[in-house]
Amino acid sequence: NFTSPTPNGWGYAVFGKVIEGQDVVDAIKGVKTGNKGFHQDVPVEDVVIEKAEIVE
């Protein structure tokens, strides 16, 4: 939860703009999730992004 302080500071936020590869985003969005520790909606199997580019 990126809006709540934690013992280690703030959580996380992920943002960006997809300009190519929306099919990959949709595939990631569709993976099976479950609970892990105190977290919910965690992918059951790791999702690995092998390449990303910054376009300016």
PDB file of N, H, CA, C and O in Angstrom:
ATOM      1  N   ASN A   1       0.847  -1.174   0.000  1.00  0.00           N
ATOM      2  CA  ASN A   1       0.000   0.000   0.000  1.00  0.00           C
ATOM      3  C   ASN A   1       0.889   1.232   0.000  1.00  0.00           C
ATOM      4  O   ASN A   1       1.516   1.541   1.013  1.00  0.00           O
ATOM      5  N   PHE A   2       0.950   1.926  -1.100  1.00  0.00           N
ATOM      6  H   PHE A   2       0.441   1.675  -1.923  1.00  0.00           H
ATOM      7  CA  PHE A   2       1.858   3.067  -1.220  1.00  0.00           C
ATOM      8  C   PHE A   2       1.381   4.286  -0.447  1.00  0.00           C
ATOM      9  O   PHE A   2       2.125   5.260  -0.330  1.00  0.00           O
ATOM     10  N   THR A   3       0.160   4.265   0.085  1.00  0.00           N
ATOM     11  H   THR A   3      -0.445   3.474  -0.010  1.00  0.00           H
ATOM     12  CA  THR A   3      -0.349   5.438   0.805  1.00  0.00           C
ATOM     13  C   THR A   3      -0.192   5.323   2.306  1.00  0.00           C
ATOM     14  O   THR A   3      -0.509   6.272   3.024  1.00  0.00           O
ATOM     15  N   SER A   4       0.289   4.189   2.811  1.00  0.00           N
ATOM     16  H   SER A   4       0.547   3.418   2.228  1.00  0.00           H
ATOM     17  CA  SER A   4       0.402   3.994   4.252  1.00  0.00           C
ATOM     18  C   SER A   4       1.857   3.872   4.665  1.00  0.00           C
ATOM     19  O   SER A   4       2.616   3.130   4.042  1.00  0.00           O
ATOM     20  N   PRO A   5       2.260   4.595   5.712  1.00  0.00           N
ATOM     21  CA  PRO A   5       3.628   4.427   6.196  1.00  0.00           C
ATOM     22  C   PRO A   5       3.802   3.028   6.789  1.00  0.00           C
ATOM     23  O   PRO A   5       2.876   2.483   7.390  1.00  0.00           O
ATOM     24  N   THR A   6       4.981   2.458   6.619  1.00  0.00           N
ATOM     25  H   THR A   6       5.733   2.901   6.131  1.00  0.00           H
ATOM     26  CA  THR A   6       5.300   1.150   7.170  1.00  0.00           C
ATOM     27  C   THR A   6       6.499   1.311   8.098  1.00  0.00           C
ATOM     28  O   THR A   6       7.112   2.378   8.128  1.00  0.00           O
ATOM     29  N   PRO A   7       6.845   0.265   8.861  1.00  0.00           N
ATOM     30  CA  PRO A   7       8.029   0.369   9.716  1.00  0.00           C
ATOM     31  C   PRO A   7       9.299   0.701   8.935  1.00  0.00           C
ATOM     32  O   PRO A   7      10.244   1.255   9.497  1.00  0.00           O
ATOM     33  N   ASN A   8       9.327   0.366   7.642  1.00  0.00           N
ATOM     34  H   ASN A   8       8.559  -0.084   7.186  1.00  0.00           H
ATOM     35  CA  ASN A   8      10.503   0.620   6.807  1.00  0.00           C
ATOM     36  C   ASN A   8      10.353   1.862   5.937  1.00  0.00           C
ATOM     37  O   ASN A   8      11.139   2.065   5.012  1.00  0.00           O
ATOM     38  N   GLY A   9       9.375   2.676   6.216  1.00  0.00           N
ATOM     39  H   GLY A   9       8.736   2.511   6.968  1.00  0.00           H
ATOM     40  CA  GLY A   9       9.136   3.849   5.378  1.00  0.00           C
ATOM     41  C   GLY A   9       7.917   3.618   4.509  1.00  0.00           C
ATOM     42  O   GLY A   9       7.063   2.795   4.842  1.00  0.00           O
ATOM     43  N   TRP A  10       7.827   4.322   3.420  1.00  0.00           N
ATOM     44  H   TRP A  10       8.521   4.990   3.150  1.00  0.00           H
ATOM     45  CA  TRP A  10       6.672   4.213   2.540  1.00  0.00           C
ATOM     46  C   TRP A  10       6.768   2.978   1.672  1.00  0.00           C
ATOM     47  O   TRP A  10       7.849   2.419   1.487  1.00  0.00           O
ATOM     48  N   GLY A  11       5.642   2.559   1.144  1.00  0.00           N
ATOM     49  H   GLY A  11       4.764   3.013   1.294  1.00  0.00           H
ATOM     50  CA  GLY A  11       5.562   1.379   0.276  1.00  0.00           C
ATOM     51  C   GLY A  11       6.087   1.682  -1.106  1.00  0.00           C
ATOM     52  O   GLY A  11       7.191   2.208  -1.255  1.00  0.00           O
ATOM     53  N   TYR A  12       5.310   1.358  -2.116  1.00  0.00           N
ATOM     54  H   TYR A  12       4.414   0.931  -1.995  1.00  0.00           H
ATOM     55  CA  TYR A  12       5.788   1.497  -3.484  1.00  0.00           C
ATOM     56  C   TYR A  12       4.694   2.049  -4.379  1.00  0.00           C
ATOM     57  O   TYR A  12       3.514   2.032  -4.030  1.00  0.00           O
ATOM     58  N   ALA A  13       5.099   2.527  -5.515  1.00  0.00           N
ATOM     59  H   ALA A  13       6.058   2.541  -5.799  1.00  0.00           H
ATOM     60  CA  ALA A  13       4.171   2.948  -6.568  1.00  0.00           C
ATOM     61  C   ALA A  13       4.823   2.604  -7.902  1.00  0.00           C
ATOM     62  O   ALA A  13       6.033   2.756  -8.071  1.00  0.00           O
ATOM     63  N   VAL A  14       4.028   2.149  -8.823  1.00  0.00           N
ATOM     64  H   VAL A  14       3.046   2.025  -8.685  1.00  0.00           H
ATOM     65  CA  VAL A  14       4.533   1.806 -10.149  1.00  0.00           C
ATOM     66  C   VAL A  14       3.711   2.580 -11.164  1.00  0.00           C
ATOM     67  O   VAL A  14       2.481   2.551 -11.132  1.00  0.00           O
ATOM     68  N   PHE A  15       4.392   3.267 -12.061  1.00  0.00           N
ATOM     69  H   PHE A  15       5.391   3.290 -12.087  1.00  0.00           H
ATOM     70  CA  PHE A  15       3.666   4.016 -13.076  1.00  0.00           C
ATOM     71  C   PHE A  15       4.518   4.118 -14.325  1.00  0.00           C
ATOM     72  O   PHE A  15       5.736   3.948 -14.275  1.00  0.00           O
ATOM     73  N   GLY A  16       3.889   4.390 -15.413  1.00  0.00           N
ATOM     74  H   GLY A  16       2.900   4.529 -15.454  1.00  0.00           H
ATOM     75  CA  GLY A  16       4.591   4.533 -16.682  1.00  0.00           C
ATOM     76  C   GLY A  16       3.588   4.636 -17.805  1.00  0.00           C
ATOM     77  O   GLY A  16       2.380   4.656 -17.568  1.00  0.00           O
ATOM     78  N   LYS A  17       4.075   4.700 -19.005  1.00  0.00           N
ATOM     79  H   LYS A  17       5.056   4.684 -19.198  1.00  0.00           H
ATOM     80  CA  LYS A  17       3.222   4.793 -20.185  1.00  0.00           C
ATOM     81  C   LYS A  17       3.669   3.722 -21.171  1.00  0.00           C
ATOM     82  O   LYS A  17       4.829   3.686 -21.580  1.00  0.00           O
ATOM     83  N   VAL A  18       2.756   2.868 -21.542  1.00  0.00           N
ATOM     84  H   VAL A  18       1.813   2.897 -21.210  1.00  0.00           H
ATOM     85  CA  VAL A  18       3.061   1.816 -22.514  1.00  0.00           C
ATOM     86  C   VAL A  18       2.854   2.392 -23.905  1.00  0.00           C
ATOM     87  O   VAL A  18       1.752   2.811 -24.256  1.00  0.00           O
ATOM     88  N   ILE A  19       3.926   2.410 -24.697  1.00  0.00           N
ATOM     89  H   ILE A  19       4.822   2.069 -24.412  1.00  0.00           H
ATOM     90  CA  ILE A  19       3.802   2.918 -26.065  1.00  0.00           C
ATOM     91  C   ILE A  19       3.884   1.787 -27.084  1.00  0.00           C
ATOM     92  O   ILE A  19       3.598   1.974 -28.266  1.00  0.00           O
ATOM     93  N   GLU A  20       4.281   0.610 -26.604  1.00  0.00           N
ATOM     94  H   GLU A  20       4.514   0.458 -25.644  1.00  0.00           H
ATOM     95  CA  GLU A  20       4.408  -0.554 -27.474  1.00  0.00           C
ATOM     96  C   GLU A  20       4.393  -1.787 -26.581  1.00  0.00           C
ATOM     97  O   GLU A  20       4.976  -1.771 -25.497  1.00  0.00           O
ATOM     98  N   GLY A  21       3.737  -2.848 -27.018  1.00  0.00           N
ATOM     99  H   GLY A  21       3.264  -2.861 -27.899  1.00  0.00           H
ATOM    100  CA  GLY A  21       3.747  -4.084 -26.240  1.00  0.00           C
ATOM    101  C   GLY A  21       2.608  -4.217 -25.250  1.00  0.00           C
ATOM    102  O   GLY A  21       2.761  -4.868 -24.216  1.00  0.00           O
ATOM    103  N   GLN A  22       1.470  -3.613 -25.546  1.00  0.00           N
ATOM    104  H   GLN A  22       1.345  -3.084 -26.386  1.00  0.00           H
ATOM    105  CA  GLN A  22       0.322  -3.714 -24.644  1.00  0.00           C
ATOM    106  C   GLN A  22      -0.074  -5.173 -24.425  1.00  0.00           C
ATOM    107  O   GLN A  22      -0.610  -5.511 -23.369  1.00  0.00           O
ATOM    108  N   ASP A  23       0.179  -6.041 -25.400  1.00  0.00           N
ATOM    109  H   ASP A  23       0.614  -5.767 -26.257  1.00  0.00           H
ATOM    110  CA  ASP A  23      -0.130  -7.463 -25.235  1.00  0.00           C
ATOM    111  C   ASP A  23       0.658  -8.076 -24.084  1.00  0.00           C
ATOM    112  O   ASP A  23       0.161  -8.968 -23.396  1.00  0.00           O
ATOM    113  N   VAL A  24       1.883  -7.603 -23.871  1.00  0.00           N
ATOM    114  H   VAL A  24       2.287  -6.879 -24.430  1.00  0.00           H
ATOM    115  CA  VAL A  24       2.700  -8.086 -22.758  1.00  0.00           C
ATOM    116  C   VAL A  24       2.096  -7.624 -21.435  1.00  0.00           C
ATOM    117  O   VAL A  24       2.014  -8.401 -20.484  1.00  0.00           O
ATOM    118  N   VAL A  25       1.678  -6.373 -21.374  1.00  0.00           N
ATOM    119  H   VAL A  25       1.745  -5.741 -22.147  1.00  0.00           H
ATOM    120  CA  VAL A  25       1.036  -5.844 -20.168  1.00  0.00           C
ATOM    121  C   VAL A  25      -0.223  -6.650 -19.853  1.00  0.00           C
ATOM    122  O   VAL A  25      -0.467  -7.001 -18.698  1.00  0.00           O
ATOM    123  N   ASP A  26      -1.008  -6.938 -20.864  1.00  0.00           N
ATOM    124  H   ASP A  26      -0.810  -6.653 -21.802  1.00  0.00           H
ATOM    125  CA  ASP A  26      -2.232  -7.711 -20.668  1.00  0.00           C
ATOM    126  C   ASP A  26      -1.921  -9.124 -20.170  1.00  0.00           C
ATOM    127  O   ASP A  26      -2.656  -9.661 -19.343  1.00  0.00           O
ATOM    128  N   ALA A  27      -0.845  -9.725 -20.664  1.00  0.00           N
ATOM    129  H   ALA A  27      -0.247  -9.288 -21.336  1.00  0.00           H
ATOM    130  CA  ALA A  27      -0.447 -11.059 -20.211  1.00  0.00           C
ATOM    131  C   ALA A  27      -0.036 -11.026 -18.740  1.00  0.00           C
ATOM    132  O   ALA A  27      -0.393 -11.925 -17.978  1.00  0.00           O
ATOM    133  N   ILE A  28       0.706 -10.007 -18.340  1.00  0.00           N
ATOM    134  H   ILE A  28       0.996  -9.277 -18.959  1.00  0.00           H
ATOM    135  CA  ILE A  28       1.099  -9.862 -16.935  1.00  0.00           C
ATOM    136  C   ILE A  28      -0.141  -9.663 -16.071  1.00  0.00           C
ATOM    137  O   ILE A  28      -0.260 -10.246 -14.994  1.00  0.00           O
ATOM    138  N   LYS A  29      -1.048  -8.844 -16.550  1.00  0.00           N
ATOM    139  H   LYS A  29      -0.951  -8.370 -17.425  1.00  0.00           H
ATOM    140  CA  LYS A  29      -2.286  -8.565 -15.814  1.00  0.00           C
ATOM    141  C   LYS A  29      -3.112  -9.831 -15.598  1.00  0.00           C
ATOM    142  O   LYS A  29      -3.862  -9.926 -14.627  1.00  0.00           O
ATOM    143  N   GLY A  30      -2.975 -10.796 -16.495  1.00  0.00           N
ATOM    144  H   GLY A  30      -2.365 -10.719 -17.284  1.00  0.00           H
ATOM    145  CA  GLY A  30      -3.790 -11.995 -16.442  1.00  0.00           C
ATOM    146  C   GLY A  30      -3.228 -13.151 -15.634  1.00  0.00           C
ATOM    147  O   GLY A  30      -3.862 -14.204 -15.562  1.00  0.00           O
ATOM    148  N   VAL A  31      -2.053 -12.993 -15.019  1.00  0.00           N
ATOM    149  H   VAL A  31      -1.537 -12.138 -15.077  1.00  0.00           H
ATOM    150  CA  VAL A  31      -1.473 -14.118 -14.277  1.00  0.00           C
ATOM    151  C   VAL A  31      -2.266 -14.392 -13.005  1.00  0.00           C
ATOM    152  O   VAL A  31      -2.896 -13.498 -12.440  1.00  0.00           O
ATOM    153  N   LYS A  32      -2.221 -15.641 -12.571  1.00  0.00           N
ATOM    154  H   LYS A  32      -1.709 -16.367 -13.030  1.00  0.00           H
ATOM    155  CA  LYS A  32      -2.907 -16.045 -11.351  1.00  0.00           C
ATOM    156  C   LYS A  32      -2.197 -15.428 -10.149  1.00  0.00           C
ATOM    157  O   LYS A  32      -0.968 -15.409 -10.086  1.00  0.00           O
ATOM    158  N   THR A  33      -2.983 -14.922  -9.197  1.00  0.00           N
ATOM    159  H   THR A  33      -3.982 -14.937  -9.249  1.00  0.00           H
ATOM    160  CA  THR A  33      -2.418 -14.304  -7.999  1.00  0.00           C
ATOM    161  C   THR A  33      -2.990 -14.958  -6.747  1.00  0.00           C
ATOM    162  O   THR A  33      -3.989 -15.674  -6.801  1.00  0.00           O
ATOM    163  N   GLY A  34      -2.341 -14.700  -5.629  1.00  0.00           N
ATOM    164  H   GLY A  34      -1.529 -14.118  -5.584  1.00  0.00           H
ATOM    165  CA  GLY A  34      -2.784 -15.219  -4.339  1.00  0.00           C
ATOM    166  C   GLY A  34      -2.203 -14.380  -3.219  1.00  0.00           C
ATOM    167  O   GLY A  34      -1.709 -13.277  -3.453  1.00  0.00           O
ATOM    168  N   ASN A  35      -2.261 -14.896  -2.016  1.00  0.00           N
ATOM    169  H   ASN A  35      -2.662 -15.792  -1.826  1.00  0.00           H
ATOM    170  CA  ASN A  35      -1.719 -14.199  -0.851  1.00  0.00           C
ATOM    171  C   ASN A  35      -0.319 -14.713  -0.553  1.00  0.00           C
ATOM    172  O   ASN A  35      -0.030 -15.898  -0.720  1.00  0.00           O
ATOM    173  N   LYS A  36       0.548 -13.807  -0.109  1.00  0.00           N
ATOM    174  H   LYS A  36       0.314 -12.844   0.027  1.00  0.00           H
ATOM    175  CA  LYS A  36       1.907 -14.172   0.283  1.00  0.00           C
ATOM    176  C   LYS A  36       2.289 -13.283   1.449  1.00  0.00           C
ATOM    177  O   LYS A  36       2.398 -12.066   1.297  1.00  0.00           O
ATOM    178  N   GLY A  37       2.495 -13.883   2.614  1.00  0.00           N
ATOM    179  H   GLY A  37       2.407 -14.871   2.737  1.00  0.00           H
ATOM    180  CA  GLY A  37       2.767 -13.085   3.807  1.00  0.00           C
ATOM    181  C   GLY A  37       1.588 -12.186   4.098  1.00  0.00           C
ATOM    182  O   GLY A  37       0.447 -12.646   4.139  1.00  0.00           O
ATOM    183  N   PHE A  38       1.852 -10.915   4.300  1.00  0.00           N
ATOM    184  H   PHE A  38       2.779 -10.541   4.267  1.00  0.00           H
ATOM    185  CA  PHE A  38       0.794  -9.944   4.567  1.00  0.00           C
ATOM    186  C   PHE A  38       0.262  -9.301   3.289  1.00  0.00           C
ATOM    187  O   PHE A  38      -0.573  -8.399   3.353  1.00  0.00           O
ATOM    188  N   HIS A  39       0.732  -9.749   2.145  1.00  0.00           N
ATOM    189  H   HIS A  39       1.410 -10.482   2.093  1.00  0.00           H
ATOM    190  CA  HIS A  39       0.360  -9.128   0.878  1.00  0.00           C
ATOM    191  C   HIS A  39      -0.713  -9.936   0.160  1.00  0.00           C
ATOM    192  O   HIS A  39      -0.760 -11.162   0.264  1.00  0.00           O
ATOM    193  N   GLN A  40      -1.564  -9.239  -0.564  1.00  0.00           N
ATOM    194  H   GLN A  40      -1.526  -8.243  -0.649  1.00  0.00           H
ATOM    195  CA  GLN A  40      -2.605  -9.867  -1.366  1.00  0.00           C
ATOM    196  C   GLN A  40      -2.339  -9.569  -2.839  1.00  0.00           C
ATOM    197  O   GLN A  40      -1.613  -8.632  -3.172  1.00  0.00           O
ATOM    198  N   ASP A  41      -2.923 -10.362  -3.700  1.00  0.00           N
ATOM    199  H   ASP A  41      -3.512 -11.124  -3.429  1.00  0.00           H
ATOM    200  CA  ASP A  41      -2.833 -10.152  -5.145  1.00  0.00           C
ATOM    201  C   ASP A  41      -1.387 -10.226  -5.645  1.00  0.00           C
ATOM    202  O   ASP A  41      -0.970  -9.432  -6.488  1.00  0.00           O
ATOM    203  N   VAL A  42      -0.634 -11.187  -5.115  1.00  0.00           N
ATOM    204  H   VAL A  42      -0.972 -11.832  -4.430  1.00  0.00           H
ATOM    205  CA  VAL A  42       0.760 -11.403  -5.504  1.00  0.00           C
ATOM    206  C   VAL A  42       0.792 -12.518  -6.553  1.00  0.00           C
ATOM    207  O   VAL A  42       0.139 -13.543  -6.361  1.00  0.00           O
ATOM    208  N   PRO A  43       1.528 -12.350  -7.652  1.00  0.00           N
ATOM    209  CA  PRO A  43       1.597 -13.425  -8.645  1.00  0.00           C
ATOM    210  C   PRO A  43       2.053 -14.743  -8.006  1.00  0.00           C
ATOM    211  O   PRO A  43       3.007 -14.765  -7.228  1.00  0.00           O
ATOM    212  N   VAL A  44       1.360 -15.844  -8.344  1.00  0.00           N
ATOM    213  H   VAL A  44       0.586 -15.826  -8.976  1.00  0.00           H
ATOM    214  CA  VAL A  44       1.708 -17.163  -7.821  1.00  0.00           C
ATOM    215  C   VAL A  44       3.078 -17.582  -8.353  1.00  0.00           C
ATOM    216  O   VAL A  44       3.881 -18.154  -7.617  1.00  0.00           O
ATOM    217  N   GLU A  45       3.343 -17.303  -9.617  1.00  0.00           N
ATOM    218  H   GLU A  45       2.690 -16.839 -10.215  1.00  0.00           H
ATOM    219  CA  GLU A  45       4.657 -17.543 -10.212  1.00  0.00           C
ATOM    220  C   GLU A  45       5.290 -16.192 -10.523  1.00  0.00           C
ATOM    221  O   GLU A  45       4.592 -15.240 -10.873  1.00  0.00           O
ATOM    222  N   ASP A  46       6.621 -16.109 -10.395  1.00  0.00           N
ATOM    223  H   ASP A  46       7.188 -16.883 -10.111  1.00  0.00           H
ATOM    224  CA  ASP A  46       7.320 -14.847 -10.646  1.00  0.00           C
ATOM    225  C   ASP A  46       7.052 -14.330 -12.054  1.00  0.00           C
ATOM    226  O   ASP A  46       7.013 -15.098 -13.015  1.00  0.00           O
ATOM    227  N   VAL A  47       6.872 -13.033 -12.157  1.00  0.00           N
ATOM    228  H   VAL A  47       6.905 -12.409 -11.376  1.00  0.00           H
ATOM    229  CA  VAL A  47       6.775 -12.352 -13.448  1.00  0.00           C
ATOM    230  C   VAL A  47       8.095 -11.609 -13.632  1.00  0.00           C
ATOM    231  O   VAL A  47       8.455 -10.767 -12.809  1.00  0.00           O
ATOM    232  N   VAL A  48       8.809 -11.916 -14.700  1.00  0.00           N
ATOM    233  H   VAL A  48       8.517 -12.600 -15.368  1.00  0.00           H
ATOM    234  CA  VAL A  48      10.123 -11.315 -14.933  1.00  0.00           C
ATOM    235  C   VAL A  48      10.068 -10.455 -16.192  1.00  0.00           C
ATOM    236  O   VAL A  48       9.701 -10.934 -17.265  1.00  0.00           O
ATOM    237  N   ILE A  49      10.430  -9.197 -16.054  1.00  0.00           N
ATOM    238  H   ILE A  49      10.729  -8.808 -15.182  1.00  0.00           H
ATOM    239  CA  ILE A  49      10.560  -8.299 -17.203  1.00  0.00           C
ATOM    240  C   ILE A  49      12.037  -8.303 -17.575  1.00  0.00           C
ATOM    241  O   ILE A  49      12.875  -7.816 -16.816  1.00  0.00           O
ATOM    242  N   GLU A  50      12.348  -8.846 -18.726  1.00  0.00           N
ATOM    243  H   GLU A  50      11.668  -9.242 -19.342  1.00  0.00           H
ATOM    244  CA  GLU A  50      13.743  -9.004 -19.133  1.00  0.00           C
ATOM    245  C   GLU A  50      14.326  -7.760 -19.777  1.00  0.00           C
ATOM    246  O   GLU A  50      15.546  -7.599 -19.809  1.00  0.00           O
ATOM    247  N   LYS A  51      13.475  -6.870 -20.295  1.00  0.00           N
ATOM    248  H   LYS A  51      12.484  -7.000 -20.269  1.00  0.00           H
ATOM    249  CA  LYS A  51      13.990  -5.681 -20.963  1.00  0.00           C
ATOM    250  C   LYS A  51      12.981  -4.552 -20.843  1.00  0.00           C
ATOM    251  O   LYS A  51      11.779  -4.757 -21.007  1.00  0.00           O
ATOM    252  N   ALA A  52      13.474  -3.381 -20.561  1.00  0.00           N
ATOM    253  H   ALA A  52      14.451  -3.214 -20.428  1.00  0.00           H
ATOM    254  CA  ALA A  52      12.652  -2.167 -20.543  1.00  0.00           C
ATOM    255  C   ALA A  52      13.519  -1.034 -21.070  1.00  0.00           C
ATOM    256  O   ALA A  52      14.737  -1.048 -20.894  1.00  0.00           O
ATOM    257  N   GLU A  53      12.905  -0.065 -21.709  1.00  0.00           N
ATOM    258  H   GLU A  53      11.916  -0.054 -21.852  1.00  0.00           H
ATOM    259  CA  GLU A  53      13.651   1.063 -22.261  1.00  0.00           C
ATOM    260  C   GLU A  53      13.035   2.367 -21.800  1.00  0.00           C
ATOM    261  O   GLU A  53      11.819   2.474 -21.641  1.00  0.00           O
ATOM    262  N   ILE A  54      13.874   3.341 -21.592  1.00  0.00           N
ATOM    263  H   ILE A  54      14.862   3.254 -21.721  1.00  0.00           H
ATOM    264  CA  ILE A  54      13.424   4.699 -21.303  1.00  0.00           C
ATOM    265  C   ILE A  54      13.466   5.469 -22.614  1.00  0.00           C
ATOM    266  O   ILE A  54      14.516   5.562 -23.249  1.00  0.00           O
ATOM    267  N   VAL A  55      12.339   6.015 -23.015  1.00  0.00           N
ATOM    268  H   VAL A  55      11.486   5.939 -22.499  1.00  0.00           H
ATOM    269  CA  VAL A  55      12.245   6.783 -24.251  1.00  0.00           C
ATOM    270  C   VAL A  55      12.017   8.231 -23.869  1.00  0.00           C
ATOM    271  O   VAL A  55      11.053   8.556 -23.175  1.00  0.00           O
ATOM    272  N   GLU A  56      12.897   9.090 -24.320  1.00  0.00           N
ATOM    273  H   GLU A  56      13.680   8.825 -24.884  1.00  0.00           H
ATOM    274  CA  GLU A  56      12.753  10.514 -23.989  1.00  0.00           C
ATOM    275  C   GLU A  56      12.321  11.309 -25.189  1.00  0.00           C
ATOM    276  O   GLU A  56      12.150  12.525 -25.096  1.00  0.00           O
TER     277      GLU A  56
END
